[in-house]
Amino acid sequence: MRTRTLFLAAVLVAAALAWSPDACAGPPLATAYVEEFKEYWHGAFRKQNGIVLSVVGLGVVSVLIITRSKAKK
């Protein structure tokens, strides 16, 4: 419960720091970074090795979720 409270507090502080009256005047500074990030990963997943990597990653996450849930029982 304490972890959730700390996480919520961190999110609220980050949102308060990110908001400013000048935010409506123009795009945020991180917009260029986000666009380049999306463009890079879009290009990576268009290739065959990107698709294979995403399927392997999904498999790893699935195995971790399954083994964690079985360990709790």
Phi, psi and omega in degrees: 000322180295325180295318178297319180295317179295320179296315179298319178296319179295320178295317180294321178294317179296320179294320179293321179288328182284332182276135175211159179299333180278357183294331181282344184288329183198178181289151178293162183294334184279357184299316180296319179297316181296319179296317178294323177299312179295319180296319179297310184288330176297317178293324181292322182278348176284338178276159182295320181293332176292322178293316179298317179299319179293322179293318178296318178298318177297321178296318179296315179298319180297316180296319179296320179294316181296313182292326178292319181291326178287330180289331181286335184285000000 
